[in-house]
Amino acid sequence: MSIGSFFKRRLIRLHPMIVMAMLIGAVTFYFQDCQYFNNIAGVPVWKLLLVMVIGVTLIPVPASLDIRGWAEMHPLVGPAWTLFFEYIANILYALILRRLSNVMLAILVFIAGAALIHLAVTSPQGDIIGGWSIDPPQLRIGFTRLLYPFLAGLLLSRMVKPGKINNAFLWSSVLLMIILALPRVGAHEQLWMNGLYDSLSIVLIFPIVIYIGASGEIKEGISFKISKFLGDISYPIYIIHYPFIYLFVAFVARHPQYTDDNASNGLLILVFVALLVLLGTILLAYAIVKFYDVPVRRWLTNRFMTSVKKS
């Protein structure tokens, strides 16, 4: 496959949802105004639209366009920072990484893994959280978070063939739940312990989860339907969910009476609203996939990738 075809395929798979996410972020932006996002009220429409247009390209916005005030490279859709780094990874793959030998790639994986562990163990918070700003410390976090998973995934795809594991869906799910059920380890005085836990989970456990998942096969039944549904909405719900989190935060900030210890029904109301946000986001993600993402990608494939199998 040529480099041009590679980039066209990646753009067709990823970019329609980025456009939709930025549009959702712009439409909901002014409704997110509250004490936690106190920059919003004074943002002129022209600046909002400019940030949206730049966001569609995934080019990070400068500090002068930080319309939320959280120093994000994409203020309308926070998670878009990961796609910025993913695009960089795809450029590196197309130009350099795909030409490397397995030995050279393994050396890079080792270096990237060591850098990840060092960052997590020595960070002030004892984790690898960050990467969404364009200042040097945050860029370091972003590139460190990018390189090991991407390089290790590439090496695994070359050297490890999936086996046959019964109930792989169940076992990989259980393993993930065990890891995620322990969000932090160690006390405040031993932050390095949590950094070691986080980084070793990424370096050692997550590749095992991927291998188990790749070694299973689901052809029918409820597990197949659940897996397909979750797979269909995984990327859409990831890229559109943050504007709705912002809306929920604004709702809570505007109704402090619901967080009052003396409010008898306050917690129930917040739980109800949170469930509405959760279910509404899931339903919207599915609707976007069915009525927007798939048709648009099919049209783009027919228009620009006639030699590529339809998605």
N, C-alpha and C positions, 0 to 999 in steps of 0.2 A: 504494500500500500504506500502511495506517495505521501509526502508530508502534507501537501495541500488537501488530499482526501482525508487524511487523519484529522486535521483540524476542522474540516467541514463536518465530519461525523461527530466530533466532540461538541461543536457548537450546536448542531441540530439536537443532540440529546440533552444538553444542559440549558441552552439559552432561552427557549420559550418560557420556562418556569421562572427564570430570573426576571424577565420582562414583567410577568404577571405579579411576582412578589414585590417588585419596586412600585408597581401601580397600586397594589393593595396598601403598601406602606405609605404612599403619598395620600391616598384617599382617607386613611384612618389617622393621619398624622395630627391634625388639629384637635381631634377628639381625645388625644392622649394628654392634653394639657393638664398638668397638676403640679404639686409642689416638688415632685421628683424630676419632672421634666420642665423646669421653669424657663427654659429658652424658647419653648414652642410658641407661646402667645405672641412674641415679637418677630417671628419669622415671616418675611414677606412671601407672597405666593411665587414670585419669580425665582427666589432662591430655592424654595421647595421644588419647583419644577426642574431647576438646573441640577439639583442634587439627584433627582429621580433619573434624569437623562444620563448623567455621569454614572449613576449606579447601574444602569442597564449595561454599560460597557465593562463593569467591574473594576474600573480604574479607581483607586482610592481617592477620596476627596481630601483637600487640604484643610488645615485647621480653620481657615476662614469660612468654610462651608460646614462646619460642625454644628448643624442646626439643632441637635438634641442636647449637646453639652456633655456627652460621655466619651469624647475623644475617639469615636468609632470611625473606621474608614468608610463605613456604609451606614449612616445614621438611620435610614428608613428601614433597613432590613439587617439587623445585627449579624446573623449567621452568614451573610454573604461574604464576610472576610475569608471564610474557609474556601469558598469557591475561587476567590482571588488567588490563593495559594495553590489550589488545584489546577488552575490554568497555568500557573508557573511550572508546576510539576509536569503537565502535559507538554509544555514547550521543551523542558529539559529532556523528556522522554523522546520526543520526536527528533531533536537535534543531537543528543548525546547518549542518553542512557540505553537506548535500544541497541546501540552499537558495541556496548561493553561486554566483555567476556564474563562468564559466571564468577570467575575468581576475582576479577576487579570489582564486580558488583557486590560480592560477599564482603570484600574489604570495606567498601562504602557502607554496607549495612552495619558492620561492626562499629565503625566510627560514628555513624548516626545513632546507633543504640547507646554507645558510651556517652555521646553528647546529651541524649535524652535523659539518661540516668543522672548525669552531672547536673543538668538544669533542675530536675525535680528535687534532688537531694539538697542542693545549695540555694534554692529559691527562698525568698523571705517568707513565703506562705507554705512552703513544703509541698508544692504541687506544680503542675504545668499549665495552670489556668492563665489565659492571656493570648495575645496574638492579633487582636482586632484593631490596633492602632498602628500608625506608620512611623512612630518614633523608634529609635534603635533598639531599646530593650524589648519592646513589644514585637518588633520584626524578628529579633532573635528567637523569641518564644514561638512565633508563627512558623519560622523555617525549621526549627527543631522539631516541632510537633508534626510538620509535614514529612520530613525526610525519612525518618525510620519507617513509619507505616508504608509509605509509598515504595521505598527501595526494598523493604522486606517482602512486601506483597509481590513485587516484580520478581524477586529471586525465588519465592515460593512457587510462583506460576511456572517458572522454568524448570525447577529441580524436583518438586514434590508432586506426585500424581495422587489424586484422591483415591481412597480405598472404598470399601463398602462397610458402612457402619449402620447397624439397625437402630432405629429410633434416634437418628442423628439430630433431628429437629428438637426432640425432647432434651437430649443430653446437652446440646449447645445452649439451649434456653436456660436449663438449670445452672450450668456453669456461669453464664452471664448474670443470672439473678444472684448467685452467691457472691460474685465479685462486686456487683453494684449495691448489694445490701449492706456493704461495709464502706460507707463513703469516705471515712477518714480513720486512720489509726494513729496511736501515740498522742501524748499530751502536747500542750503548747510549747513545752520546753524541749520536746523531741520532734520537731517538725520534719527532720530528716527521715524519720521512720515512715511518715505518710508519703514523702517524696519517693522513697524506695518502694513502697507498696504500689503507688500509682505507676511508676516507671516499669517495674517488673511485670505488672499486670499487662501493660502495653507490649513489652518486649517478649514476654514468654507466654502469657495466658491467651491473649487475643489471637495470636497465630494458631494456637491449638483450637480455639473456637471456630476459626475460619476453616481449618482443616476438617473438623468434625462436620460442620455444616456442608462443606463441599463433598463429603464422603457419603452423604445420605441422598436418598431419592424418594420423592413423594409424588405419586402419580394420580392419586384419587383420594376421595374422602375429605373429611372436615379439615385435616391438617393441610391438605393441598389448597383448599379454598382460603384458609386463614393465611397461609404463606403467600399466596398470590395477591390477596388483598393488601397485606402489609407491605409486600414488595412494590405494588403499584403506587401506594400512597407515601412510601418512606421518604423519597426525595421531595415530593411536593409539600408534605406536611412539615418537613424540616425547613424548607426555605420560606414558607408563608406564616409559620406559627408565631414568630416574634412580635409582629404588629399587634396580634391579639393578646399576647402577654402584656404589652404596653397598655392596651385598653383596660385589661383587668387591673393592673397596678393603678391606673388613673381612677378606676371605679372605687377601689378600696381607699385611695387617698381622699376622694371627694365625699366619702361616707364614713367618717371616723366613728360614727355611732355604732357601726357593726363590729368594730374591734374593741369596743368598750367592754370591760369585764362584767359590767352590770346589764349588758344587753342580752336579754334571755334568748332571743332568736337570731342574734347577730351572726353567730358562727354558722348556723344553718343556712342563712341567706348567702353568706360568702361561699359556702360549699356548693349551694345550688347554682350560683353564678359561675363558679369555677367549672362545674360540670357542663354548664351550657357552653362555655368557651371551649372546653375540651371537645365535646361532641360536635359543636358547630365547626370547629377547625377541621376535624376529621371528615365530616360530610362535605365541607367546602373543598378540601384537598381532593377527595374522590371525584366530585363534580368537575373540578378543574382538569383532572386527568382525563376523564371520559369525554368532556365536551370541548376542551381547549388543547391540552398538551398533546394527546395522541393525534387528533386531526391536524394540528399545526405541524407536528414533526413529520407526519406522513406527507403533507403537502411539500414541506421543505426538502424531504428526501427525494420525492418525485421531481422537484424543480432543480435541485442542485446535485443530487447524488443518484442519477439514473442507473448507474452501474452497481449501486450498493443495494443489498437486499432491504426491502422495506422493514421499518421497525414494527 
